[in-house]
Amino acid sequence: MNYSYPLNESWSTEEIIDVVNYYSIIEKVYEKGVAKQDLMLAYHRFKQIVPSKSEEKQLDRQFEKQSGYVPFRVIKKAKTLEQHEIVNL
């Protein structure tokens, strides 16, 4: 990984850790797969930190530009799966 995660300077240390965890899980979905439950827990915490849809899209675009991974596709696919399935792209 030769890129940085999109972060907001106003977030607390705990919030930064949780957002980094979310984007790390997005990476894992592409690389080897992740349990839907783990992904959705991280996404719900991310949405607590970033409730604005426009800010979420902005952060996701930054992440996609740097990593090539698309969080929207991951979440969209996860929502179609049963609770205990593995999300993999």
Secondary structure, 3 states (H helix, E strand, C coil): CCCCCCCCCCCCHHHHHHHHHHHHHHHHHHHCCEEHHHHHHHHHHHHHHCCCHHHHHHHHHHHHHHHCCCHHHHHHHHHHCCCCCEECC
